[in-house]
Structures are given as structure tokens and as C-alpha cells.
Amino acid sequence: MTEGRLPALQPKPVAVVIGASSGIGAALARRLAGEGYRVALLARRGPAMEELARLLNERCGEDTARVYVHDVTRYEDVPRLFQRILQEMSRVDAVLYVAGVMHRVDLEEFDFAKDREMLEVNLLGAVAWLGQAALYFQGLGHGHIVGISSIAGDRGRVANPAYHAAKAGLTTYLESLRNRLSRRGVHVLTVKPGFVDTPMLANAPRKKLFWVISPDQAAADIVRAMKKGKQVIYTPARWRWVALVIQHIPSFIFRRLSF
Ligand SMILES: NC(=O)c1ccc[n+]([C@@H]2O[C@H](COP(=O)([O-])OP(=O)(O)OC[C@H]3O[C@@H](n4cnc5c(N)ncnc54)[C@H](OP(=O)(O)O)[C@@H]3O)[C@@H](O)[C@H]2O)c1
């Protein structure tokens, strides 16, 4: 993709954060800007991102943040938007796919409209964006690709079949990208959060939540893992032990559990 190989006119690295208007994405944008990155903020809600960009430009220097209003289900717009960001920001060093939707689904409910949106935003949008990033970074010989999956993708629970499937798909997609791209010098990080206090959890029954962390804590873990070149992390890290147990519960028992 020679079109993508523009000279690095700006010394500061650039991170593209897809899903930057709230929660973990907004926290990542703040953290990355604090670490010296310039950030491209993408999501549908322009005003929320304009406000974040204003704060970051005030705090970290003019032209730290730029806003690109975008719906990730408009897959056909992705290649052109990637090139536009590359041109306007002079370089791209990291692409973080954070966008996600988790609808509330009852145990007897099977609603294709909800399921479709969860698969489109959590998985297909990620494939559209991270495939574009992979194409660019493999030519460049470096770069970070980060995908926010979930511990919810580690097993097909009764709670929300399409959400679990989308996150399982994203986890596997990221593993494949890593296996293709690590030999080309590109770092791929899979992030599996537990519970993070964001608008996504607004409708979740509070008494079922535990070990809830702030989006800033999650962002700190993620940026640390990027710097260390980690492959897969749970945030907070203790979820790894829960995941290990969940992964090893035999199917005949797992089927009877109600979470
Ligand atoms: N919170 C948790 O406990 C938790 C746990 C595990 C994994 N996660 C994952 O973490 C990621 C971030 O979620 P969050 O907790 O920070 O929730 P959030 O605050 O609701 O953020 C979701 C982000 O996704 C964006 N988004 C949704 N649909 C979009 C679309 N069609 N096009 C573009 N952007 C879209 C939203 O922006 P707009 O609405 O402005 O478009 C928003 O910026 C998600 O992938 C989620 O599955 C969260």
C-alpha cells in the first residue's frame, strides 16, 4: 500500500482511537495524549469528542487531538478515512479498536436486530479497521494494533450469545493478526476487561458486579501493556485466574450455570 507510506513530518506518534467518545476509549485518548501521542478520536457522537479534544489540546498542546465523526458499521468508508487521518496527522503509529455495544438481552430473548448490531460493532467494524491497520503497518514494519475484547469472549455463556460470540470472534481475529504480523515487526495486543465503570454498565444489575475498575485504571493497564509489548492482558489482571477456572469448567456443569 504505497499510498499509505507518507513521510513522518510530525515527530510525535499518532494513535487512532475508534470508540473515543466515552468510557475506556476516552480514557485511552487522555492517557495516550499524556504519554506524548497525538490522537485521532473516532465515534458517532461529535460533541462529546469535540469537548475531549478541546481539553486535550488545552492540556497537551495545540493539535494534540482531532475529531472524526464515524459510524463503524459504514465499512466502506474505512479505507478513505484511514488515508485522510494519515494525511491530516502525517503518520499513524497505533490503532486501538475500542468501539462496542452490549444490549441487554433476557434469557428467553432472541432478537436479531440487537444481535446484528452487537456483531457489526464489536466484530465486523474491528475487522474493517484493524485489517486496514494491518495492511499499513505490515508495509511500515512497525506499529501497535490494540483490540478491546472481553472476558465475555472466553466462553459461550447463557447471558448474551451474540455479545459472547462477537468477543470470541474478535479474540481469535486478533490472535491471527498477531501470528501474521509479529514476524513483520507489528505488535498486536488483545485486551480482556472484567467490569469497567462506563456507560456500557449503566443498565447492568449492580449487585452482580464486582472488582469494578474505573476507565482510567483500564487505560493505564492497556498503555502499560502496549509499552511492554504484551500479547494478551486481563484488566484488572486478577480476572486471568477467573478466566482459567471458567475455561476449564466441563460443559455439562457450565450449561447449568446462570451467568
Ligand atoms: N465496561 C465494561 O465493563 C466492559 C467489559 C469488557 C469489555 N468492554 C468493552 O470495552 C469497549 C469500550 O466500552 P465501554 O465500556 O468504554 O463502553 P462505552 O462507554 O459505552 O463506549 C462505547 C464506545 O463505542 C462507540 N460506538 C458504539 N457504537 C458505535 C458505532 N456504530 N460507530 C462508532 N462507534 C461506536 C461509542 O461511541 P458513539 O456512541 O459516540 O458512537 C463509545 O465511544 C467495548 O468494546 C466493550 O465491549 C467493556
The ligand as a Tripos MOL2 file, in Angstrom:
@<TRIPOS>MOLECULE
LIG
   48    52     1     0     0
SMALL
NO_CHARGES

@<TRIPOS>ATOM
      1 N1        -17.4530   -1.6260   30.5300 N.am      1 LIG1
      2 C1        -17.1600   -2.9090   30.7310 C.2       1 LIG1
      3 O1        -17.3840   -3.4620   31.8180 O.2       1 LIG1
      4 C2        -16.5080   -3.7010   29.6220 C.ar      1 LIG1
      5 C3        -16.0740   -5.0010   29.9240 C.ar      1 LIG1
      6 C4        -15.4620   -5.7610   28.9260 C.ar      1 LIG1
      7 C5        -15.2790   -5.2110   27.6640 C.ar      1 LIG1
      8 N2        -15.7160   -3.9450   27.3960 N.ar      1 LIG1
      9 C6        -15.5010   -3.4230   26.0410 C.3       1 LIG1
     10 O2        -14.8300   -2.1840   26.1200 O.3       1 LIG1
     11 C7        -15.1320   -1.4100   24.9480 C.3       1 LIG1
     12 C8        -15.4830    0.0110   25.3580 C.3       1 LIG1
     13 O3        -16.7010    0.0080   26.0480 O.3       1 LIG1
     14 P1        -17.0050    0.9770   27.2690 P.3       1 LIG1
     15 O4        -17.2100    0.1330   28.4600 O.co2     1 LIG1
     16 O5        -15.9980    2.0780   27.3040 O.co2     1 LIG1
     17 O6        -18.4490    1.4930   26.8480 O.3       1 LIG1
     18 P2        -18.9910    2.8930   26.3130 P.3       1 LIG1
     19 O7        -18.6020    3.9870   27.2290 O.co2     1 LIG1
     20 O8        -20.4270    2.6570   26.0270 O.co2     1 LIG1
     21 O9        -18.1850    3.1260   24.9450 O.3       1 LIG1
     22 C9        -18.5380    2.5000   23.7510 C.3       1 LIG1
     23 C10       -17.8660    3.2590   22.6220 C.3       1 LIG1
     24 O10       -18.1810    2.5870   21.3980 O.3       1 LIG1
     25 C11       -18.6270    3.5770   20.4690 C.3       1 LIG1
     26 N3        -19.5480    3.0040   19.4780 N.ar      1 LIG1
     27 C12       -20.6500    2.2530   19.6970 C.ar      1 LIG1
     28 N4        -21.2710    2.0100   18.5280 N.ar      1 LIG1
     29 C13       -20.5470    2.6490   17.5590 C.ar      1 LIG1
     30 C14       -20.7000    2.7870   16.1510 C.ar      1 LIG1
     31 N5        -21.7240    2.2090   15.4710 N.pl3     1 LIG1
     32 N6        -19.7650    3.5120   15.4820 N.ar      1 LIG1
     33 C15       -18.7530    4.1020   16.1450 C.ar      1 LIG1
     34 N7        -18.5390    3.9830   17.4650 N.ar      1 LIG1
     35 C16       -19.4420    3.2700   18.1650 C.ar      1 LIG1
     36 C17       -19.3340    4.6350   21.3200 C.3       1 LIG1
     37 O11       -19.3630    5.8710   20.6320 O.3       1 LIG1
     38 P3        -20.6790    6.5370   19.9680 P.3       1 LIG1
     39 O12       -21.8700    6.0640   20.7200 O.co2     1 LIG1
     40 O13       -20.4010    8.0090   20.1030 O.co2     1 LIG1
     41 O14       -20.6650    6.1140   18.5460 O.co2     1 LIG1
     42 C18       -18.3760    4.6910   22.5100 C.3       1 LIG1
     43 O15       -17.3200    5.5810   22.2280 O.3       1 LIG1
     44 C19       -16.2610   -2.1620   24.2450 C.3       1 LIG1
     45 O16       -15.7450   -2.8890   23.1620 O.3       1 LIG1
     46 C20       -16.7750   -3.1220   25.3010 C.3       1 LIG1
     47 O17       -17.3750   -4.2620   24.7350 O.3       1 LIG1
     48 C21       -16.3180   -3.1780   28.3650 C.ar      1 LIG1
@<TRIPOS>BOND
     1     1     2 1
     2     2     3 2
     3     2     4 1
     4     4     5 ar
     5     4    48 ar
     6     5     6 ar
     7     6     7 ar
     8     7     8 ar
     9     8     9 1
    10     8    48 ar
    11     9    10 1
    12     9    46 1
    13    10    11 1
    14    11    12 1
    15    11    44 1
    16    12    13 1
    17    13    14 1
    18    14    15 2
    19    14    16 1
    20    14    17 1
    21    17    18 1
    22    18    19 2
    23    18    20 1
    24    18    21 1
    25    21    22 1
    26    22    23 1
    27    23    24 1
    28    23    42 1
    29    24    25 1
    30    25    26 1
    31    25    36 1
    32    26    27 ar
    33    26    35 ar
    34    27    28 ar
    35    28    29 ar
    36    29    30 ar
    37    29    35 ar
    38    30    31 1
    39    30    32 ar
    40    32    33 ar
    41    33    34 ar
    42    34    35 ar
    43    36    37 1
    44    36    42 1
    45    37    38 1
    46    38    39 2
    47    38    40 1
    48    38    41 1
    49    42    43 1
    50    44    45 1
    51    44    46 1
    52    46    47 1
@<TRIPOS>SUBSTRUCTURE
     1 LIG1         1 GROUP 0 **** ****
